[in-house]
Amino acid sequence: MEQRTVFTAKEASALAHEILHSVQSVVVGKDMIILKVFLAMLAKGHVLLEDMPGVGKTTLALAFAKTLDLDYHRIQFTPDVLPSDVTGFSVYRKDSGKMEFQKGAAFCNLLLADEINRTSPKTQSALLQLMEETAVTVDGTTYRLPEPYCVLATQNPTGSVGTQMLPESQLDRFMLCLHMGYPDLDSEVQIMQARSNENPLDKLEPVLARHELQIMQESAAQVYVDTAILRYIAEISAATRNHPMVKLGVSPRGSLALCSAARATALVRGRDYVTPDDIRVIASDTFAHRILLSARARTENVTAEQVLEEILGNVAIPRLRRYQE
């Protein structure tokens, strides 16, 4: 039997809804966050979750790992965590007389980098290559990481003692930056009821094999993007660089990230082409963390999300017959 290389848009959309339903059975009341994390995975991107402790970030990662049959590692970042803990290291074996490579925590399909801002800049930088190239280099030798591969990192927005802010170069490596927030009252009651006797994670079964996730990723990569849509993305990016409230705008890497995320969005919605709405629904999560606001913006309490909302309202939306739905 010939092995599948891509799914049709309808097949991928049906699978996506099964996956999302599975994760939603464990992570209650955060359907949009679950969707956006999955979009990043489909687009082969990485996600930064910035939120308070105890709102379900680790549970979210575990739910995706079980649903997608992914090899999962978690590393708790503290000031004494070394780069070699992430990438691995070489040790001398007396019996063989040779150096042998010991894999670090990065060697998995889904890496939960917990409280990434609590480790040293040197250790943070160890993540740069593996996030960009899906590989690590130790003692001059490059080792490929398993595929599919995704880093789901977390950091707390409050409590600055012992933290190191992520540099712009590393923030730029995250496709999306999301904020889970506290659950609403009904969702919190439902969470307590679900966990009164057992952990819902124990009931999760894989919805698809990891190689099928790779097929979905390839399907997303083949979603058509019209030149007018590419220009629309470029105009949004350019507007962030020229906005009076912005000191540093979105880089071309950010434009590429938005294009990839929009392809994944279209696929989950059952289409093999991107529309302007696919751009708009994910633009703020893709661009906000890449924008460095000016001193004036901080003084006037203007947020990056507000700047992007204004830009999206001002940039002309392409009107093409194919996108009329």
C-alpha positions in Angstrom: 0.0 0.0 0.0 1.3 3.4 -1.0 2.0 5.6 2.1 0.1 8.9 2.4 2.2 12.0 1.9 -0.6 14.7 2.5 -4.1 14.9 3.8 -6.9 16.7 1.9 -8.1 19.9 3.7 -11.3 18.2 4.7 -9.4 15.1 6.1 -7.0 17.3 8.0 -9.8 19.5 9.4 -11.7 16.4 10.7 -8.5 15.0 12.3 -7.8 18.4 13.9 -11.2 18.6 15.5 -10.7 15.1 17.0 -7.3 16.2 18.4 -8.8 19.4 19.8 -11.7 17.6 21.4 -9.3 15.2 23.1 -7.2 18.0 24.6 -10.3 20.0 25.6 -11.6 17.0 27.6 -8.6 17.7 30.0 -7.9 21.4 29.7 -11.3 23.0 30.4 -12.5 26.4 29.2 -9.4 27.2 27.1 -10.5 26.1 23.7 -8.9 29.1 21.8 -5.6 28.6 23.5 -5.7 24.9 22.7 -6.4 25.7 19.1 -3.6 28.2 18.8 -1.0 25.8 20.3 -2.1 23.2 17.8 -1.8 25.7 15.0 1.8 26.4 16.0 2.5 22.6 16.0 1.1 22.2 12.6 3.2 25.1 11.4 6.4 23.6 13.0 6.6 26.5 15.4 7.3 27.0 19.1 5.0 28.5 21.7 5.7 30.8 24.7 3.0 30.6 27.4 3.2 33.6 29.7 0.9 33.3 32.7 0.5 32.7 36.4 1.4 29.4 38.0 -1.3 26.7 38.3 -3.5 27.6 35.3 -2.8 24.4 33.4 0.3 25.0 31.3 1.9 21.7 32.1 -1.4 19.9 31.8 -1.8 21.4 28.3 1.6 20.1 27.2 0.9 16.6 28.6 -2.5 16.4 27.0 -1.0 17.2 23.6 1.8 14.7 24.1 -0.6 11.9 24.9 -3.1 12.9 22.2 -0.4 13.1 19.5 1.6 10.1 20.7 4.7 12.3 21.2 7.8 11.6 23.3 7.6 14.3 26.0 10.3 15.8 28.3 9.9 18.5 30.9 12.8 20.6 32.2 12.3 22.9 35.2 14.6 25.9 34.6 16.4 27.2 37.6 19.6 29.4 37.9 21.8 26.3 38.2 20.6 24.5 35.1 23.4 24.2 32.5 23.3 24.3 28.7 24.5 20.7 28.7 21.3 19.7 30.7 19.4 20.8 27.6 21.6 19.7 24.7 23.5 16.8 26.2 27.2 16.2 26.8 30.1 13.9 26.0 31.5 11.5 28.6 34.6 9.3 28.4 33.9 5.5 28.6 36.9 3.7 30.1 35.8 0.3 28.8 35.7 1.5 25.1 38.3 4.2 25.4 36.0 6.6 23.5 33.9 9.7 24.2 30.2 8.9 24.2 27.4 11.4 23.7 24.6 11.5 26.4 21.4 13.1 25.2 20.0 16.0 27.1 16.3 16.9 27.7 15.9 18.4 24.3 15.9 15.0 22.6 12.1 14.4 22.4 9.2 15.5 20.3 7.6 17.9 22.8 9.8 19.8 25.2 8.2 21.7 28.0 10.7 24.4 29.1 9.1 25.4 32.4 9.9 28.9 33.7 12.4 29.6 31.0 13.1 33.1 32.4 14.5 31.6 35.7 17.6 30.3 34.1 20.8 32.0 33.0 21.2 33.7 29.6 23.8 31.1 28.7 21.3 28.3 29.2 18.6 30.2 27.4 20.9 30.6 24.4 21.3 26.8 24.2 17.6 26.7 23.0 18.3 29.0 20.1 19.9 26.5 17.7 17.5 23.6 18.6 14.5 25.9 18.1 15.8 27.3 14.8 17.5 24.2 13.2 15.9 21.2 15.1 19.5 20.2 16.0 22.1 20.7 18.7 25.9 20.9 18.3 28.1 19.4 21.1 31.9 19.3 20.9 31.8 20.1 17.3 29.3 17.4 16.3 25.8 18.2 15.2 22.9 15.9 16.3 19.5 16.0 14.7 16.5 16.1 17.1 13.5 13.9 16.6 10.6 15.1 14.3 8.0 16.4 14.8 9.5 18.8 17.2 8.0 21.6 19.3 9.2 23.6 22.3 6.4 24.8 24.7 8.0 27.3 27.0 6.5 29.0 30.0 7.3 32.1 32.1 5.6 33.9 34.9 4.6 37.5 34.2 5.1 38.5 37.9 7.9 37.9 40.4 11.1 39.2 39.0 13.4 37.9 41.7 16.0 35.5 40.1 14.6 35.9 36.6 16.4 36.8 33.3 14.3 38.5 30.6 14.4 36.7 27.3 16.3 38.7 24.7 14.5 39.8 21.5 16.5 37.3 19.4 15.0 34.4 21.5 11.5 35.9 21.7 11.6 36.0 17.9 12.1 32.2 17.7 8.7 31.6 19.3 6.0 31.6 16.6 3.2 32.4 19.1 3.1 34.0 22.6 -0.1 33.1 24.4 -1.7 34.0 27.7 -4.0 31.3 29.3 -5.5 33.4 32.1 -7.6 32.1 34.9 -10.6 29.8 34.1 -14.1 31.2 34.5 -16.2 30.2 37.5 -18.1 27.3 35.8 -14.9 25.9 34.2 -13.1 26.0 37.6 -16.0 24.0 39.2 -15.8 21.5 36.3 -12.0 21.1 36.8 -12.5 20.3 40.5 -15.3 17.8 39.7 -13.2 16.1 37.0 -10.3 15.7 39.4 -12.2 14.6 42.5 -11.5 10.9 42.0 -9.0 10.6 39.1 -6.8 12.5 36.7 -8.4 13.0 33.3 -5.0 12.7 31.7 -4.9 9.0 32.6 -7.9 8.4 30.2 -6.3 10.1 27.2 -5.5 7.8 24.2 -3.6 8.8 21.0 -5.8 10.2 18.3 -3.2 9.8 15.6 0.4 8.6 15.3 3.3 11.0 15.3 4.1 10.3 11.6 0.5 11.3 10.8 1.2 14.6 12.6 4.1 15.1 10.2 1.8 14.4 7.3 -0.6 17.1 8.6 2.4 19.5 8.9 3.3 18.8 5.3 -0.4 19.3 4.3 -0.3 22.7 6.1 2.9 23.7 4.3 1.2 23.1 0.9 -1.7 25.4 1.6 -1.8 28.0 -1.1 -1.0 31.7 -0.3 -1.8 34.3 -2.9 0.6 37.1 -3.6 -2.0 39.6 -2.4 -2.1 37.8 0.9 1.7 37.9 1.1 1.6 41.6 0.4 -1.0 42.0 3.1 1.3 40.3 5.7 4.2 42.5 4.6 2.1 45.7 4.9 1.1 44.8 8.4 4.8 44.1 9.3 5.9 47.4 7.7 3.2 49.3 9.7 4.7 48.0 13.0 8.1 49.4 12.0 6.7 52.8 11.2 4.2 53.2 14.1 5.0 56.1 16.4 4.5 53.9 19.5 6.9 51.2 18.4 10.7 51.3 18.9 11.4 48.0 17.2 8.9 46.5 14.7 8.4 43.0 13.4 11.2 41.3 11.5 10.9 39.3 8.3 11.1 36.1 10.5 7.8 37.4 12.0 6.2 37.7 8.6 7.3 34.1 7.8 5.8 32.9 11.1 2.5 34.6 10.4 2.3 33.1 6.9 3.0 29.6 8.3 0.5 30.1 11.1 -2.1 31.3 8.6 -1.6 28.2 6.5 -2.2 26.0 9.5 -5.3 28.0 10.4 -6.7 27.6 6.9 -6.1 23.8 7.0 -7.9 23.4 10.3 -10.8 25.4 8.9 -11.0 22.9 6.0 -9.5 25.0 3.2 -6.4 24.6 1.0 -5.9 28.4 0.6 -5.4 31.3 3.0 -7.9 34.2 3.4 -7.3 37.5 5.1 -9.3 36.3 8.1 -6.8 33.5 8.6 -4.2 36.3 9.0 -6.2 38.5 11.3 -7.2 35.7 13.7 -3.6 34.8 14.5 -1.7 38.1 13.8 -1.7 39.5 17.4 -0.5 36.2 18.9 2.3 36.1 16.3 3.4 39.7 16.3 2.8 41.2 19.8 5.8 39.6 21.5 8.0 40.7 18.6 7.3 44.4 19.1 9.4 46.6 21.3 7.3 49.6 22.4 8.6 53.1 22.7 9.0 55.0 26.0 6.0 57.1 25.1 3.8 53.9 24.7 4.9 52.6 28.1 4.2 56.0 29.7 0.7 56.1 28.2 0.1 52.4 29.0 -0.3 51.5 25.4 0.1 47.7 24.7 1.4 45.9 21.7 -2.0 44.3 21.2 -3.6 47.7 21.0 -1.0 48.9 18.5 -1.7 45.8 16.3 -5.5 46.2 16.6 -5.0 49.8 15.3 -2.8 48.6 12.5 -5.2 45.8 11.4 -7.9 48.4 11.3 -5.9 50.6 9.0 -4.2 48.2 6.6 -6.4 47.6 3.6 -7.8 44.0 3.4 -7.2 42.4 0.0 -10.5 41.8 -1.9 -10.2 38.9 -4.3 -13.0 36.9 -5.7 -11.5 33.6 -4.5 -11.7 34.8 -0.9 -15.4 35.7 -0.9 -17.0 33.0 1.3 
